[in-house]
Amino acid sequence: MKVIPRDQHCVSRKDISQGALRVMARLRGEGHQAYLVGGAVRDLLLGGHPKDFDVATDATPEQVRSAFKSARIIGRRFRIVHVRQGREIIEVTTFRGSHTAPEETEPESSQAKRSSRGLLLRDNVFGTLEEDAIRRDLTVNALYYDSGTFEVYDHVGGTEDLEAQRIRVIGDPWVRYREDPVRMLRTIRFAAKLGFQIDEENADPIEQLAPLLDDIPPARLFDEFGKLFLSGYGLETLNLLREWSLLERLFPESARLAKKNTFYARILECAMENTDQRIQLEKPVTPAFTLAALLWPAVDDRRQQLENEGMHTVPAMHSAGQEIVAATCQRVAIPRRFSLPMREIWELQLRLSKTKGKKTVEQLSKRRFRAAYDFILLREQAGEDLNGLGEFWTKLQDEHEVPQHVPDKEHQRRPRRRGGRRRQSAE
């Protein structure tokens, strides 16, 4: 273990939330170990300003809950505790231990359980600080800060990887990816977020093990969609997912078409560029719009197939949208609050293509007009020739007062994490 004293690192208590400091102090006061852990320590060492502060402790979930009236235990696969401190929610996890018993000898009531393919179905084996560090996903996320001694603890070479700007999985990547295939997505996500390179030994298994993502519940993959594409570095994430053949595990038909058609590839890139820019400017982003763009290659291609089979344009678009959403939900569970606006955006592409007639101005009052209009601009930005359609609707809005709809909070916000602010595994 490497211990970094206060005068050799840049982490300062003034940059840590008061809620996290109070939680750690209270746990220490009751005789427990308590450390700031994961992404917060990583970002502080890199000179950043974390938004989330997680705590790791040797106290069991029940002991944490008894120490705080505002605490509640959530999760089944990973039991964690949310401790409310004012407007903050501090996520507290108990040190994870190692698995020693093989699956076939573990009783059904065991705190740990694996599938026949090595996937961890339940992981509530508690252990020591050293064991907890080894059980975490990435070395750069396995750093601990003690707010009592002001020291940083590094058990797995995380500080060296930060200096080398390298993403490395703790342990054997073949085993760790099989335990939880989402770790492959996390490896990609943090490489994109930090601008780091993925260690070669950690990158090699990804393409071969990518099909294991098919075993992950669709609801969990929807959570990952939000982290991948709605955190401000979506374009780089998209490029890495395509490079390592992971995009097809999430959106297979769009990924396949983007490989063959440069326009489809470009519309995905433009959508991510625009989303990243909006997040940087602290403007709202809509999961429905981002998903509409990610699935547009599949929807547009299927619509053309149905039209070639003799179906009229409008019902062809309607059927294509239904089919693609249904197929996608088998992999990524898109809630109706996002899937319905997606389909409206797609179907308005046809209505807005008609620029003559008495009902043209009426389109400005449609609830999804603005999103559909932005989608037209996105298509033109990606290189599609729409005969000046974007300019037409821009001028029409300048000439007429566009009704201001009350923002739909369900569609403006990022996808909710299951269990409130719960994250599937510590950063």
ZIKA-V711668 format. One record per residue. N is the residue number from 1. RES is the residue in one letter. PHI is phi in radians with two decimals (* if undefined). Layout:
N_RES_PHI + N_RES_PHI
This chain:
1_M_* + 2_K_-1.81 + 3_V_-1.89 + 4_I_-1.86 + 5_P_-1.23 + 6_R_-0.95 + 7_D_-1.38 + 8_Q_-2.06 + 9_H_-2.51 + 10_C_-1.84 + 11_V_-1.26 + 12_S_-2.25 + 13_R_-1.05 + 14_K_-1.19 + 15_D_-1.68 + 16_I_-1.85 + 17_S_-1.08 + 18_Q_-1.11 + 19_G_-1.08 + 20_A_-1.14 + 21_L_-1.10 + 22_R_-1.16 + 23_V_-1.09 + 24_M_-1.11 + 25_A_-1.12 + 26_R_-1.14 + 27_L_-1.13 + 28_R_-1.12 + 29_G_-1.12 + 30_E_-1.69 + 31_G_1.57 + 32_H_-1.84 + 33_Q_-1.43 + 34_A_-2.71 + 35_Y_-2.37 + 36_L_-1.27 + 37_V_-2.48 + 38_G_1.41 + 39_G_-1.06 + 40_A_-1.13 + 41_V_-1.14 + 42_R_-0.99 + 43_D_-1.18 + 44_L_-1.12 + 45_L_-1.17 + 46_L_-1.55 + 47_G_1.49 + 48_G_-1.58 + 49_H_-2.24 + 50_P_-1.10 + 51_K_-1.74 + 52_D_-2.04 + 53_F_-2.23 + 54_D_-1.83 + 55_V_-2.13 + 56_A_-2.00 + 57_T_-2.59 + 58_D_-1.55 + 59_A_-1.26 + 60_T_-1.26 + 61_P_-0.94 + 62_E_-1.16 + 63_Q_-1.20 + 64_V_-1.13 + 65_R_-1.08 + 66_S_-1.23 + 67_A_-1.44 + 68_F_-2.32 + 69_K_-1.14 + 70_S_-1.57 + 71_A_-1.60 + 72_R_-2.52 + 73_I_-1.53 + 74_I_-2.27 + 75_G_1.56 + 76_R_-2.19 + 77_R_-1.12 + 78_F_-2.19 + 79_R_-1.43 + 80_I_-2.32 + 81_V_-2.17 + 82_H_-1.73 + 83_V_-1.96 + 84_R_-1.45 + 85_Q_-2.23 + 86_G_1.13 + 87_R_-1.58 + 88_E_-1.61 + 89_I_-2.11 + 90_I_-1.68 + 91_E_-1.56 + 92_V_-2.02 + 93_T_-2.07 + 94_T_-1.46 + 95_F_-0.84 + 96_R_-1.48 + 97_G_-1.82 + 98_S_-1.51 + 99_H_-1.66 + 100_T_-1.92 + 101_A_-1.57 + 102_P_-1.13 + 103_E_-0.98 + 104_E_-1.21 + 105_T_-1.77 + 106_E_-1.40 + 107_P_-1.20 + 108_E_-1.04 + 109_S_-1.52 + 110_S_-1.03 + 111_Q_-1.35 + 112_A_-2.29 + 113_K_-2.69 + 114_R_-2.09 + 115_S_-1.47 + 116_S_-1.13 + 117_R_-1.74 + 118_G_1.62 + 119_L_-1.27 + 120_L_-1.30 + 121_L_-1.61 + 122_R_-2.60 + 123_D_-2.55 + 124_N_-2.18 + 125_V_-1.50 + 126_F_-1.69 + 127_G_-2.65 + 128_T_-1.78 + 129_L_-1.03 + 130_E_-1.10 + 131_E_-1.15 + 132_D_-1.09 + 133_A_-1.08 + 134_I_-1.20 + 135_R_-1.35 + 136_R_-1.26 + 137_D_-1.30 + 138_L_-2.07 + 139_T_-1.06 + 140_V_-1.25 + 141_N_-1.81 + 142_A_-1.98 + 143_L_-1.93 + 144_Y_-2.17 + 145_Y_-2.06 + 146_D_-1.69 + 147_S_-1.29 + 148_G_-1.52 + 149_T_-1.78 + 150_F_1.17 + 151_E_-1.77 + 152_V_-1.90 + 153_Y_-1.91 + 154_D_-2.26 + 155_H_-1.69 + 156_V_-2.27 + 157_G_1.39 + 158_G_-1.15 + 159_T_-1.17 + 160_E_-1.13 + 161_D_-1.23 + 162_L_-1.09 + 163_E_-1.15 + 164_A_-1.47 + 165_Q_0.93 + 166_R_-2.27 + 167_I_-1.75 + 168_R_-2.43 + 169_V_-1.33 + 170_I_-1.38 + 171_G_1.54 + 172_D_-1.33 + 173_P_-1.06 + 174_W_-1.09 + 175_V_-1.27 + 176_R_-1.17 + 177_Y_-1.18 + 178_R_-1.20 + 179_E_-1.02 + 180_D_-2.62 + 181_P_-1.03 + 182_V_-1.10 + 183_R_-1.05 + 184_M_-1.15 + 185_L_-1.16 + 186_R_-1.15 + 187_T_-1.03 + 188_I_-1.10 + 189_R_-1.06 + 190_F_-1.32 + 191_A_-1.10 + 192_A_-1.21 + 193_K_-1.11 + 194_L_-1.59 + 195_G_1.27 + 196_F_-1.66 + 197_Q_-1.61 + 198_I_-1.43 + 199_D_-0.96 + 200_E_-1.00 + 201_E_-1.15 + 202_N_-1.47 + 203_A_-1.43 + 204_D_-0.95 + 205_P_-1.34 + 206_I_-1.04 + 207_E_-1.09 + 208_Q_-1.25 + 209_L_-1.62 + 210_A_-0.91 + 211_P_-1.04 + 212_L_-1.13 + 213_L_-1.11 + 214_D_-1.13 + 215_D_-1.48 + 216_I_-1.42 + 217_P_-0.96 + 218_P_-0.97 + 219_A_-1.11 + 220_R_-1.21 + 221_L_-1.19 + 222_F_-1.15 + 223_D_-1.00 + 224_E_-1.15 + 225_F_-0.94 + 226_G_-1.08 + 227_K_-1.20 + 228_L_-1.27 + 229_F_-1.93 + 230_L_-2.11 + 231_S_-2.12 + 232_G_1.76 + 233_Y_-2.41 + 234_G_-1.16 + 235_L_-1.13 + 236_E_-1.14 + 237_T_-1.08 + 238_L_-1.00 + 239_N_-1.08 + 240_L_-1.23 + 241_L_-1.09 + 242_R_-1.20 + 243_E_-1.09 + 244_W_-1.81 + 245_S_1.01 + 246_L_-1.79 + 247_L_-1.09 + 248_E_-1.21 + 249_R_-1.35 + 250_L_-1.75 + 251_F_-2.29 + 252_P_-1.06 + 253_E_-1.23 + 254_S_-1.11 + 255_A_-1.10 + 256_R_-1.12 + 257_L_-1.22 + 258_A_-1.17 + 259_K_-1.24 + 260_K_-1.69 + 261_N_-2.14 + 262_T_-1.16 + 263_F_-1.15 + 264_Y_-1.10 + 265_A_-1.12 + 266_R_-1.21 + 267_I_-1.18 + 268_L_-1.13 + 269_E_-1.15 + 270_C_-1.12 + 271_A_-1.06 + 272_M_-1.22 + 273_E_-1.03 + 274_N_-1.14 + 275_T_-1.12 + 276_D_-1.06 + 277_Q_-1.12 + 278_R_-1.11 + 279_I_-1.15 + 280_Q_-1.11 + 281_L_-1.54 + 282_E_1.03 + 283_K_-1.65 + 284_P_-1.18 + 285_V_-2.08 + 286_T_-1.96 + 287_P_-0.96 + 288_A_-1.06 + 289_F_-1.19 + 290_T_-1.10 + 291_L_-1.17 + 292_A_-1.03 + 293_A_-1.25 + 294_L_-1.10 + 295_L_-1.69 + 296_W_-1.01 + 297_P_-0.96 + 298_A_-1.17 + 299_V_-1.17 + 300_D_-1.12 + 301_D_-1.14 + 302_R_-1.16 + 303_R_-1.05 + 304_Q_-1.12 + 305_Q_-1.05 + 306_L_-1.16 + 307_E_-1.16 + 308_N_-1.13 + 309_E_-1.49 + 310_G_1.89 + 311_M_-1.41 + 312_H_-1.18 + 313_T_-1.03 + 314_V_-1.11 + 315_P_-1.12 + 316_A_-1.13 + 317_M_-1.13 + 318_H_-1.08 + 319_S_-1.18 + 320_A_-1.07 + 321_G_-1.07 + 322_Q_-1.04 + 323_E_-1.10 + 324_I_-1.21 + 325_V_-1.11 + 326_A_-1.08 + 327_A_-1.17 + 328_T_-1.12 + 329_C_-1.14 + 330_Q_-1.24 + 331_R_-1.92 + 332_V_-2.19 + 333_A_-1.32 + 334_I_-1.51 + 335_P_-1.10 + 336_R_-1.05 + 337_R_-1.14 + 338_F_-1.90 + 339_S_-1.20 + 340_L_-1.15 + 341_P_-1.07 + 342_M_-0.97 + 343_R_-1.16 + 344_E_-1.14 + 345_I_-1.06 + 346_W_-1.11 + 347_E_-1.21 + 348_L_-1.23 + 349_Q_-1.03 + 350_L_-1.32 + 351_R_-1.12 + 352_L_-1.33 + 353_S_-1.32 + 354_K_-1.67 + 355_T_-1.91 + 356_K_-2.20 + 357_G_2.07 + 358_K_-1.17 + 359_K_-1.54 + 360_T_-1.05 + 361_V_-1.12 + 362_E_-1.08 + 363_Q_-1.10 + 364_L_-1.12 + 365_S_-1.58 + 366_K_-1.12 + 367_R_-1.02 + 368_R_-1.76 + 369_F_-1.00 + 370_R_-1.08 + 371_A_-1.15 + 372_A_-1.16 + 373_Y_-1.10 + 374_D_-1.06 + 375_F_-1.19 + 376_I_-1.08 + 377_L_-1.08 + 378_L_-1.12 + 379_R_-1.07 + 380_E_-1.20 + 381_Q_-1.06 + 382_A_-1.38 + 383_G_1.92 + 384_E_-1.39 + 385_D_-1.51 + 386_L_-1.91 + 387_N_0.98 + 388_G_1.30 + 389_L_-1.09 + 390_G_-1.08 + 391_E_-1.11 + 392_F_-1.03 + 393_W_-1.28 + 394_T_-1.16 + 395_K_-1.14 + 396_L_-1.12 + 397_Q_-1.20 + 398_D_-1.19 + 399_E_-1.50 + 400_H_-2.23 + 401_E_-1.33 + 402_V_-1.53 + 403_P_-1.01 + 404_Q_-1.68 + 405_H_-1.38 + 406_V_-1.17 + 407_P_-0.96 + 408_D_-1.56 + 409_K_-1.04 + 410_E_-1.11 + 411_H_-1.68 + 412_Q_-1.48 + 413_R_-1.42 + 414_R_-1.29 + 415_P_-0.99 + 416_R_-1.26 + 417_R_-1.41 + 418_R_-1.06 + 419_G_1.28 + 420_G_1.32 + 421_R_-1.64 + 422_R_-1.06 + 423_R_-1.99 + 424_Q_-1.20 + 425_S_-2.67 + 426_A_-1.17 + 427_E_-1.47
